[in-house]
Amino acid sequence: MSLPPGSAVAICVLAVAVVFAAWCLVDLARAGQVRHLPKWAWAVVICVSVPWGGLAYLIFGKARPAARMPRQAPAAGEAGVAAGGPLPAGRVPVSPLVIEVDELTKRFGPVTAVDALSFTVRPGHVTGFLGPNGAGKTTTMRVILGLDAPTSGRALVGGRRYQEIIRPLHVAGSLLDATAVHGGRTAWFHLLSIAQSNGIGRRRVMQVLEAAGLAAVAGRRVGEFSLGMKQRLGIAAALLADPAVLIFDEPVNGLDAAGVRWIRQLLKSMAAEGRTVMVSSHLMSEIALTADHLIIIGRGRLLADTPTDRFVSGTHQDVLVRSPRAGELAGLLTARGAAVRPEGDGGLAVTGLDAPAIGDLAAGHGIAVHELVPRHASLEQAYLDLTGASTAYRAGTSALEGTASS
Amino acid sequence: MTAPQIAAAGRAVPSRLVRARDVLAFEWTKLRSVRSNYWTLLIAAVVTLGVTAIVAQSIASAPARPPGGPMNPLSSSFLGYGEYTVLPVTVLSVLTFTSEYASGLIRTTFTAVPRRGAVLAAKAAVTGAAALTAGELLAFACFFLTQAILSAHHRGLALSHPGALRAVLAVGLVLTACAVVGVGAGAVTRHTAGAIAAAVTVIYLLAVLCLVLPYPWNVRLGRFTLPFAAYQLVTLHPQPGLLSPGLSMLVLISWPAAALLAAILVITRRDA
């Protein structure tokens, strides 16, 4: 049951009528044509109260059942996602959705925060969105969520611009800044207001509070919350409508060990259910255990878009060699085209030749080898190597040294 | 705002009215769930009634024919209201936007409801309705308090006196207009201090500025400011040099309309 179309117009007409009636009454009274109270007092009461009453009835009375109906009796294709079950229910959402960022550029005056960035975040994976501070991660996420308008290019969620989605929380849940809450409001009212904005019921608010471990403090004001509790509250808000897409900006900031584990398990289970999960971080160590796909940006440009396990093997690796005749061996290796870098403790870091080739070469010339270790860079090291050139804000080492010595 | 809207996958598109109700409920819950709002209103009401009582007492004890003409027993009922109710309520209205901008909550709001015009309309409607309710209640309280004190000296008015009920009702509308001006100012400036300055300028200072202009420009321009328009609606004997009460009503709704227009132009074009 829905109200007839054009009721919005009717409301506007009513509002105009109130103003017009008031105007007429005021002018009539001024002209002295109305001497006795009852005549126009009745008119005032009717003109002011009836439209307001009608408006209130239209907004709060009649529309409620219409909004509840689909949740009480979910249609076949709907699966009652809005109402939600217990949170990690292992259900596959209605339809998996991708996030597409296409040639996205965002400039703030002379500063280019995001520079022709293109990538796709696919369902079923936790996608880590990595970059140093100032790389443009948050700006990209804001454009995806329709908060910032792109200078050029576009960002789509499920094939549509976020701003065009009706009740968008049912499509994408997001957490950009956990501290962005009104400290004077309780957790319950904070979530309830967000739920109401997208037609989500009170039961679901209680469910996400329980899932986030905040049910006991639902009645407390958010201003008293620790950063970790605010993170949980923000994640609860993102999960309110059980969306197919989740976008989190630095969600583990400020969480304790248990909270970090909760988030990791939550993200993995959400991805396992077929959702699209995009998590930003500036630290590889936070994301390495959780994300199975990495999108790395620096200075607003795409640096890498790769599965996590292939990221390491595709980057920096070398072989550590120790030998009593290291100098001689180094000469031989260089002659074969390998790059040799002496390490502080007498070892050689060799790149360009693999361990068997180095061993064979040493054996061929009768050089003893005491240690021969192929080394993979850690995820962290690979990430630092990749983003090293694009770090926007870096401590000036030489300047610091100068200060220390003076 | 003309972009096509598409519902979440697999769901029926909720009607415009349902969505309007959602946004109104969103803003109403936010307004009613902050305890300081109630305290501010309560203190404003207590101070207003106190000042009203003092004003009434001083009128009641004045000589029968004071120099400068008799005090108007109707409009003087609202001397306290004009400052100690209007100012706090304006500040509360400003805060509906600026507190969200200050904390960053505005991004949550715009993520939940990407149609920013709807957010603005809902904030204005909810704040305006709350101001109308509080304003009318206080207006009647001020009127009856003043008349009770005056009637002890046989100078009081009855509500049935011609023009009295109209004036009392108009006082509530004045508060609504000021509240909506506050909402618009908050949306435009984003910062509490700037928004309060802007709202106070529109509500009080423009009239003061016009007063210092040379005659006849002080009246010509001054009659379009909110205080003069409000006076014409509240007094028993409208000043002939100023606008008629009907046109003053139009002025009263034009200022909030202008504030909302400026707000909608700005917030739909600006990054949140």
Interface residues (C-beta under 8 A of the other chain):
Chain A: S2 L3 P5 S7 A8 V19 A22 W23 C24 L25 V26 D27 A29 R30 V34 R35 H36 L37 W40 A41 V44 V48 L58 I59 F60 A63 R64 A66 A67 P70 A75 G77 E78 A79 V81 A82 V94 S95 L97 R142 L145 G146 L147 D148 A149 G158 R160 R161 Y162 Q163 E164 I165 I166 R167 P168 L169 H170 V171 S174 L176 D177 T179 A180 V181 H182 G183 G184 R185 T186 F189 H190 L192 S193 I194 Q196 S197 N198 G199 A237 A244
Chain B: A3 P4 Q5 I6 A7 A8 A9 G10 R11 A12 V13 P14 S15 R16 L17 V18 R19 A20 R21 D22 V23 L24 A25 F26 E27 T29 K30 S33 V34 R35 S36 S99 E100 S103 G104 L105 R107 T108 T109 F110 T111 A112 V113 P114 R115 S160 H161 P162 G163 L165 R166 L169 A170 L173 L233 P238 S244 P245 G246 S248 M249 L250 I253 D271 A272
